[in-house]
Amino acid sequence: MHSVFIEELDAQTYAEHLARPGATIIIPAGATEQHGPHMPLGVDAMLSRTIAGAVAEKTGALVAPALCYGYKSQPRSGGGNHRAGTVSLGGCSLSQMVEDVVGSFIAQGFDNVVVLNGHFENYQFIYEGLDNAVARTRNPGAAARAMLLSYWDFVDEETLSKVFPDGFLGWDIEHGGILETSLMLLLHPALVKMDRVVDHPPAKLTPYDIFPEDPSRTPDSGCLSSAKGATAERGRLLFETVTSQVADALKNELLLGGMPLEAN
């Protein structure tokens, strides 16, 4: 089978896939952002790209290169934009990048464009860019559809109860915590240093934001909860649930083009 990642395909194979009815491209979206002392800066993009690849294999889609810069990390969800290693885009820049990239894929002839988000703060700015791209390219000869989703929204209650047996405290404090670390232990174990996990209580966050950011309001680790309980097995439970349910969502909403092309 050919790779599902377009950067690994030659132009002819890419064009053959593009010509098929229901041609679908998945764009992973992440960020370059600190995830504490135990994980790399590229976690968000790495996870969204790997999840997108598994979904593509289930649905016959292709996967575009990941968008590796995201909207500003925020203290109440990502530790803060002031953290060393966090490199961000402004909202207008992110929206415009999404609009340009999605518009290009639609113009080339993709019937479906899916953005798979892996960075909490990205969502509304991707929404803006995706909405504008579809509106800009809509005409009688083009009926392209688009979807936007964040992978963690597909983690069901049964899986949450297994991954967080002591109770789930919410997605907003999962930055650098058990979910992301467990997925990285499964998918990119060589990049995780569990001996460097800082075990501390969940951050106590205010229901409002302060400008300029106050570093003292979030843990020094850069994580909003401890990753001590992370395991590859918990990552497997999360990965299987997410990839299966995201693939089902695409199959339910989009006319897909079947399985990937066979290698010559």
N, C-alpha and C positions, 0 to 999 in steps of 0.2 A: 504494500500500500504506500502511496505517496504520503509525505508529511502533511499534516493539517496546517502547519505554520507557513504563511506565504513567503517569509523571508528565506525559507529553505527550498522554495519551488523555482523552477525556471519559468520564463514568461509564457512559453507555449502551454505547459501544463496548467498554469494559472488561467490562461485564456480559455482552455477547454472546460475547466470547472465553471468559469464565469458564464459560459454560453449555455449551461444547463438550466432548465426551468427550476425555479425555486432556489437559485444560487444565493447562499447566505454567508455573510462574513461576521465574525465576532471580534470586537475591539476590546481588549482588556484595558482597564484604566486603573492606575494606582497612584503612587507618589514616591518621592525620595524623602524619607522621614525617619528620624530616630525611633527605634523600638527597644530602648533600654540597652544595657550592656551585654545582653545575651543573644541579640539577633541583629542582622544586617539592616542597612538603610533601605534596601529594596524590597522589603517584605510585601508591601501592598501590591506592587506590580508583579512580583514573583508568584504570589498566590493566585491573583486574578488570571494570569497567563496560563498557569498550570491547570486551573479549573476550566478555563476556556478550552484548552486542548482536549481535556477529557470529554467535555460537552460536545465538541466538534466531532470527536470520534463516534459519539452516540447518535449524531444527527446529520452527518454529512456536510457540516459547515467547514469553512476555513477560518483561520485565526490570523488577525492582523498583528503587526508589532505593537507591543504594549505602549500606552501613554504613561510615561514614567515620572512625570511631574504633575502634582495635584494642587488643589486649592489649599490655602493656609491651614496648617495644623492649629487646632484651638485647644486651650487649656481644659475645657470640659469634655473633650473627646479624643485628643491626640497628644496632649502634653504641652502644646504651645509652639507657636511659630518661632519663638526665640531660641529654641533648642539647637545646639550644634548638630549639624548633619541634616537638618530639615531645610530643604530648598523648594520653594513654592512658587506657584503662579497666582496672579490676581484673578478674580472672577471673570472679568472680561476676556483676559487672555485664554483661560481654559475654555470658556464657551466658544470663543472664536476658533480655537484649534479644533475642537470637536466639530463645529459647523463645517470647517474646511475639509477635514478628513472624511467625515461622513458624506458630505456633498460629493467628494471625489469618488468614493466607492459607489454611490448611487449613479453618478454620471457614467461610470464605467459599465454599469448594467446589473449590479447586484439587486436582486428582488427584495432581500431582507438585510438590514444592518442591525446588529445587536451590540450594545455597549454593556460589558460586564464590569461593574464597578467594584473596586477593592479598597477604597479609601473613603471613610465616613463623610468627610467634609466636601467631597466632590459633587454629590448627587444633584443638587439644584442647578449648578452651573453646567453640568453635562446635560441636564434636562433642557436648559435654555438653548444650548448649541444644537442638540439633536432635533428639537422642535423647529428651530430656524432652518436647519438643513433640509428637513423633509418638506417644509413649506416652500422653500426656495426652489426646490427641484420638482415640485409637483406640477405635472402637466398631463394632458390627455394621453400622451404616449408613455408615461412613466407612472407605475402604480406601486412604487417601492414602499415597504413598511419598515418600521424601526421599533426596537424594544430597548428599554433601559431597566436594568436590575442590579441590585447589590447582592452578592452571594450569600451573606449572612441572613438575609430575609427568608431563605429557604431551609433554615435549620428548624425542624419541627420540635414540638414539645417533648416527644419521646426521646429524641436525640439529646436535647438539652438536659433532660433528667439524668441521662447516662454520663454525659460529659461533666456536668456540674451536680454531683449527687448531694452536695450540701446546700444547693439552692443557687439559682442564677440571679445575679445582681443587676443585670442590664447591659446592653450593648455599649452604652456610652463610656463605661469604665473598662472595656475589654481591650483597650489599646496596649499591646505588648503583653497581654495576659494569656490565659489558658487556651482560648480559641486559636489565636494566631500562632502561638508557640506550638501547640499540638499539631496543627496543619504543617508547620515548617518541619517539625520532627519527623513527620511522615514523608513529606515531599522533598525537603532539602536538609536532611539531618546534619550534613557536614558543616552547615552554616550556623548551627545552633550550639551555644555553649551553656548547658544547663548549670554548670558549676558557677556561673556568673549571675544567675537569677537572684534578684534582691527580693526577699520574702517580706512583704510589708502589708498592712491592712489596705483595703480599697480606699482610694482617695475620697475625701469628703468635699464635694464640690458645691459651690453656690449655684442657685438657679438664675444666675445672671453673669454677665461678662464685665471685666474692668479693663480700661485702656489707659496707659500702656499696660501690657501684660505684667503680672506679678509672679515671678518664678517661685516664690515661696508658697503659692497656693496649690501646687501640685508636687508629688513626690520627686525627690532628687534623682531617682532612677530613670525618670522619663516615662515610666509605665504607670498606668492608673489602677492596676491591680496586680497581684502576684501571679507569676506563671509557674509556681512551684508544683502544682498538680498536673502540669501538661505532660502528655505521653503520646507516643506515636499511635497507640491503639485508639485513643480518643480522637486523634487526627483522622484515623481511618473512618471512624463513625461519622465524623463531620463531612469528610470528603465524599463518601458514598452517598450520604443523604443529599448534599448540595448538588453534586453532579447529576444525580438521578432526577431530582425535582426541577432543576433548571432545564435539563433536556426535555422533560415532560412539558414544561411551560412553553418552550419554543415549538414543540410539536403541536401543542394545542392552539397556539396563536398564529403560526406562520405556515405557509405552504413551502415545505422544505424540499431540497433537491436530491434526497437519497444519500447513499453512502459515498465516501471519497472515491476518486478515480483509481483504478488499478494501475500499478506500475507497469511500464512497457517492458 
